[in-house]
Amino acid sequence: MFENYPDVVNVSELSEMLGICEKTAYILLKNNKIKYIRIGRVYKIPKVYVIEFLYKKN
């Protein structure tokens, strides 16, 4: 799943992966729906957390 993406993605790649806009991706992150690592002002999302989010949702 998501082989074409790096192991750690940014918000833009996250929105592509989930088929949502970047604004919605930021809302998911800020509401702690998807775990992330924040470095300064940059969100880094390990791909395993995206997959975990998808399995929790279903």
C-alpha positions as CSV (number, residue, x, y, z in Angstrom):
1,M,0.0,0.0,0.0
2,F,1.4,3.4,-1.0
3,E,4.6,2.0,-2.4
4,N,5.1,5.1,-4.5
5,Y,5.4,7.3,-1.5
6,P,8.4,7.7,0.8
7,D,8.3,6.3,4.4
8,V,7.8,9.8,5.8
9,V,5.4,12.1,3.9
10,N,4.5,15.8,4.1
11,V,1.0,17.3,4.2
12,S,0.9,17.6,0.4
13,E,1.7,13.9,-0.1
14,L,-0.7,13.0,2.7
15,S,-3.6,14.8,0.9
16,E,-2.7,13.0,-2.3
17,M,-2.6,9.6,-0.6
18,L,-6.1,10.1,1.0
19,G,-7.6,12.0,-1.9
20,I,-8.5,15.1,0.2
21,C,-7.5,18.7,0.1
22,E,-4.5,20.0,2.1
23,K,-6.8,22.0,4.4
24,T,-8.6,18.8,5.4
25,A,-5.3,17.1,5.9
26,Y,-4.2,19.8,8.3
27,I,-7.5,19.5,10.2
28,L,-6.9,15.7,10.6
29,L,-3.5,16.4,12.0
30,K,-4.5,19.1,14.3
31,N,-7.4,17.0,15.7
32,N,-4.9,14.1,16.3
33,K,-6.7,11.8,13.9
34,I,-3.4,10.9,12.3
35,K,-0.2,10.8,14.3
36,Y,2.6,13.0,13.1
37,I,6.0,14.5,14.0
38,R,6.4,18.2,13.9
39,I,9.8,19.8,13.2
40,G,9.5,23.5,13.6
41,R,6.6,24.4,11.4
42,V,6.8,21.3,9.2
43,Y,4.6,18.3,9.7
44,K,6.2,14.9,8.9
45,I,3.9,11.9,8.8
46,P,5.3,8.4,8.8
47,K,3.5,6.3,6.3
48,V,2.6,3.7,8.9
49,Y,0.5,6.3,10.7
50,V,-1.5,6.9,7.5
51,I,-2.2,3.2,7.1
52,E,-3.1,3.0,10.8
53,F,-5.6,5.8,10.3
54,L,-7.2,4.0,7.4
55,Y,-7.6,0.8,9.3
56,K,-9.1,2.6,12.4
57,K,-11.6,4.3,10.2
58,N,-13.1,1.2,8.7
